[in-house]
Each structure stands twice: as C-alpha cells, then as structure tokens.
C-alpha cells in the first residue's frame, strides 16, 4: 500500500509545517480538503504540542502531520558564548536594550526530548515528520509501533539513504529553492545545493523510498512536474503563507502577494541571497 493510500489522501499535496506560520486551523483545512496538513511543534514544548494537536483534531478527523526538529543538540562552549555576548553588547546598547548574561538553546531537539515523545505516544498522530536529522532507533521504533507514518527531510542522497536505513516511510526531498531553513543533517558537511527537481529525480531513482518533492513549488503545474519525476506528492510552504489560516501578519502576507517573485533564502551560507533579485 502506498503512503498516500495508507493515509487516505485524495490530493497529492502536503502543507509544509512552517514553525511560527502554520496553525491548527491551516492544517485542518488542508487535511479536510484531501491533502495532508501539518503542525510544527519543534519550536514548542510537550504541552504546546499537546495543545496544537488537540486543536487540530477538534477541526478535522483526517490525518495530519506533526513535525519535529531532530538536530544535534547544542553543547555549551562558555568561552565562545562569552565572545558572542561581548560582540553583541554594543548592538543591544544602541537600541536601549539589555544584553543577555548567558546564551541558551532556543529549540530543544527531539533527539533528547523524552517529554515530547511521551506526548506523541499518548495520542499518536497519523504522521510524524523529522527535520534537520533523525532521532535514535528507539524513538523511531516507538512511533512506528504506535502506528505513525514517519517522514524525514533530506537534501541529498546520503541523507535519504540514512532515512531509509533508519526505517523512515517516506522522504521529503527539499531542494535549494526552499524558502525556509533546509533540513540538512550536518551544517558543516559539503552541500551540493541540488534544486528540487534534480533532487526529486535522484531520490526517486536511488533512495528506495517514496519521495515527496519540496522547495519552490507554488501551483498545480509544479506539483505535476514533481509527480512526473517520480514523486508521490509535493510539499508546499510559501504557497500557504498568505492563506487566512496562516499566523503570518498582514504586512508579511501583503509583501508576499506583491508579485515580485522573490523568496528570501535563510540557509547559513546564503542569508543575504534572494532568488530573482
């Protein structure tokens, strides 16, 4: 049985998780329309994840995706952190703000978040997705035993192969055109920066997993192109940002709809780059 059939999807479209922008209302609307809606819980804690999942379930009885960050956990480096704090102190002062006295990790990785795992297992979602890496085998097995379909983002063949070997059910092929942070496993590793269509074709041919194309796909023709290259579905993010259910503010939505066709790139080596600029 294919992933789409297992989930009962009638439309080969997945709404990208988009932490800070997506909402339970958005996820439910997409799922109710026959696609797969997503909520992003990587930027919240276990209680926040419970609340978001409950709010989504209150609006749909269809499957939806709960997306997690699985990055390598941060490790303290007091000397380096002190250097950053000293360097940034004048900037804080220029804005009349008080600089922090210490740095902390913003997002806790699912790799070591036992409370998040427990929250997921209390009421297992139909789909769980991983971004920035993969959790350990014990967590993957627990979620699979609970009946969850597992997705993982990959930006190259080696990441997709790692996902297959870990027991992931389908891989999200996230190309260089992706508007948000791409889900690279190791930010220090060489990056071929493959475009979405090239990556989709490569993974469809060689990864040994169903492929979901992601990055720069904005309409039905883009979805069709991805399917023609072997993808089973396409994941769209920016295309949903201006929807009424989006948490983006009105000014951002207006800027997105002004028709200039540019997308801000937020990968570490290209924060200042703008496609089409």
C-alpha positions in Angstrom: 0.0 0.0 0.0 1.4 3.4 -0.9 1.9 6.2 1.6 -0.9 8.2 0.1 -3.3 5.3 0.2 -2.3 4.4 3.7 -3.2 8.0 4.8 -6.3 8.2 2.6 -5.2 11.3 0.8 -7.1 12.3 -2.3 -4.8 15.2 -3.2 -1.0 14.7 -3.5 -0.3 17.8 -1.6 1.3 18.3 1.8 1.3 21.6 3.6 4.8 22.3 4.9 5.0 22.5 8.7 6.5 26.1 8.9 7.1 26.8 12.6 5.6 30.2 13.5 3.4 30.4 10.4 1.3 27.2 10.3 -1.6 26.8 12.6 -4.0 24.0 13.6 -6.6 25.8 11.5 -4.4 25.7 8.5 -3.5 22.0 9.0 -7.2 21.1 9.4 -8.2 23.0 6.3 -5.7 21.2 4.2 -6.5 17.8 5.6 -10.2 18.4 5.2 -9.6 19.2 1.5 -7.9 15.9 0.9 -4.3 16.8 1.4 -2.0 16.4 4.4 -2.0 19.3 6.8 1.0 19.8 9.2 1.7 21.4 12.5 5.2 22.3 13.6 6.0 21.6 17.2 9.8 21.9 17.0 9.6 25.4 18.4 7.4 24.5 21.4 7.4 22.0 24.3 5.4 18.9 25.0 2.5 20.8 26.5 2.4 23.1 23.5 2.5 20.1 21.2 -0.4 18.5 23.0 -2.4 21.7 22.7 -1.7 22.2 19.0 -2.6 18.5 18.2 -5.8 18.8 20.2 -6.8 22.0 18.4 -6.1 20.3 15.1 -8.1 17.2 16.0 -11.0 19.4 17.1 -11.2 20.7 13.5 -10.6 17.5 11.4 -10.9 13.8 11.7 -8.4 13.4 8.8 -4.7 12.5 9.2 -2.3 15.3 9.8 1.5 15.6 10.2 3.3 16.6 13.5 6.7 17.9 12.6 9.7 17.8 14.9 13.3 19.2 14.9 15.8 16.4 15.2 19.0 18.4 15.1 22.2 17.6 17.0 21.6 19.1 20.5 23.7 22.2 21.3 26.7 21.8 23.6 27.8 24.6 25.9 31.0 26.4 25.0 31.4 29.1 27.6 34.4 30.8 26.1 32.8 31.1 22.6 29.5 32.2 24.1 31.2 34.9 26.1 32.8 36.2 22.9 29.4 36.4 21.2 27.8 38.3 24.2 30.7 40.8 24.2 30.5 41.4 20.5 26.7 41.9 20.6 26.6 44.1 23.7 27.1 47.4 21.7 24.2 46.4 19.4 21.9 45.9 22.3 23.0 49.1 23.8 22.3 51.0 20.6 18.7 50.0 20.8 18.4 50.7 24.5 18.1 47.0 25.3 19.8 45.0 28.0 22.1 42.3 26.7 21.6 38.7 28.0 24.0 37.4 30.5 24.1 33.9 29.1 23.1 32.1 25.9 20.6 29.2 25.9 19.3 26.7 23.3 16.2 28.1 21.6 14.8 24.8 20.3 15.2 21.5 22.1 15.9 18.6 19.8 13.5 15.7 19.7 16.7 13.5 19.9 16.7 14.0 23.7 13.2 15.2 24.5 11.6 12.4 26.4 8.6 14.6 27.3 7.8 15.2 23.6 8.0 11.5 22.9 5.6 10.8 25.7 3.2 13.4 24.4 3.2 11.9 21.0 2.6 8.4 22.3 -0.3 9.5 24.4 -2.3 10.3 21.3 -0.3 9.2 18.3 -0.8 11.3 15.2 -1.1 9.7 11.8 2.1 11.2 10.6 5.3 12.3 12.4 8.0 14.2 10.4 11.6 14.9 11.3 13.6 18.0 10.2 17.4 18.6 10.5 18.2 14.9 11.1 16.9 11.7 12.6 16.2 10.6 16.1 17.5 7.4 17.6 16.3 3.9 16.7 14.4 3.6 20.0 12.3 6.7 19.2 11.6 5.6 15.7 10.5 2.2 16.8 8.2 3.6 19.5 6.5 5.8 17.0 6.2 3.1 14.3 4.8 0.7 16.9 2.2 3.3 17.7 1.1 3.3 14.1 2.7 6.5 12.9 3.8 7.0 9.3 7.3 8.6 9.5 8.6 11.3 7.2 12.1 12.8 7.2 13.5 15.7 5.2 16.6 15.0 3.0 18.6 17.4 1.0 20.9 14.8 -0.6 21.1 11.1 -1.4 23.2 10.2 1.6 20.6 11.7 4.0 17.8 9.9 2.2 19.7 6.6 2.4 20.2 7.2 6.2 16.4 7.8 6.5 15.7 4.5 4.7 18.1 2.6 6.8 16.5 4.1 10.0 13.1 2.8 9.0 11.5 6.1 7.7 8.5 5.5 5.5 8.9 8.4 3.0 11.5 11.1 2.4 10.8 14.8 1.8 13.3 15.9 -1.0 13.9 19.5 0.0 15.7 21.4 -2.8 17.8 24.5 -2.8 14.7 26.6 -3.7 13.1 26.0 -0.3 12.1 29.3 1.3 13.0 28.3 4.9 15.9 26.6 6.6 16.6 23.4 4.7 16.7 20.3 6.7 20.4 19.4 6.3 21.6 16.8 8.8 25.1 18.3 9.3 25.5 22.1 8.6 29.3 21.6 8.4 29.1 19.0 5.7 29.6 19.8 2.0 26.3 20.8 0.3 25.7 20.2 -3.4 22.7 22.6 -3.2 20.6 20.5 -5.6 17.5 22.0 -6.9 14.1 20.5 -6.1 13.5 18.8 -9.4 17.0 17.4 -9.7 16.9 16.1 -6.1 13.5 14.6 -6.6 14.5 12.7 -9.6 17.7 11.5 -7.9 16.0 10.3 -4.8 13.1 8.7 -6.8 15.6 6.7 -8.7 18.0 5.7 -6.0 16.8 6.3 -2.4 14.5 3.3 -2.2 11.7 5.3 -0.5 8.6 7.2 -1.7 9.6 10.8 -2.4 7.8 14.0 -1.6 9.2 17.0 -3.5 9.6 20.2 -1.6 11.1 23.6 -2.4 9.8 26.4 -4.7 6.6 24.5 -5.7 3.8 27.0 -5.8 1.0 25.7 -8.0 -0.6 22.7 -9.7 1.9 22.7 -12.6 4.7 22.5 -10.1 3.0 19.6 -8.4 2.5 17.9 -11.7 6.2 18.3 -12.6 7.2 16.7 -9.4 4.9 13.8 -9.9 6.2 13.3 -13.4 9.7 13.0 -12.0 8.7 10.2 -9.6 7.4 11.9 -6.5 4.3 10.6 -4.8 3.3 14.1 -3.6 4.6 17.6 -3.3 5.1 19.7 -0.1 4.2 23.4 -0.4 5.0 26.0 2.2 5.1 29.6 0.9 2.0 28.9 -1.2 0.1 28.6 2.1 1.6 31.6 4.0 -0.9 34.1 2.7 -4.0 32.0 3.5 -6.5 33.2 6.1 -5.4 30.4 8.4 -1.8 31.5 8.4 -0.2 33.1 11.5 1.8 35.4 9.4 1.0 39.1 10.0 -0.9 41.2 7.5 2.2 43.1 6.3 4.1 39.9 5.6 1.1 38.5 3.6 0.8 41.7 1.6 4.6 41.6 0.8 4.3 38.0 -0.3 1.4 38.8 -2.6 3.0 41.9 -4.2 4.1 39.9 -7.2 7.9 40.5 -7.2 8.5 36.7 -7.3 11.4 36.8 -4.8 12.0 34.3 -2.0 14.3 35.0 0.9 16.9 32.3 1.4 17.7 31.5 5.0 20.4 28.8 4.8 23.5 29.8 6.7 25.7 30.4 3.6 23.0 32.4 1.9 21.1 34.5 4.4 21.5 37.6 2.2 20.7 35.9 -1.1 17.4 36.5 -2.7 16.2 34.4 -5.6 15.3 36.7 -8.5 16.9 39.7 -7.0 
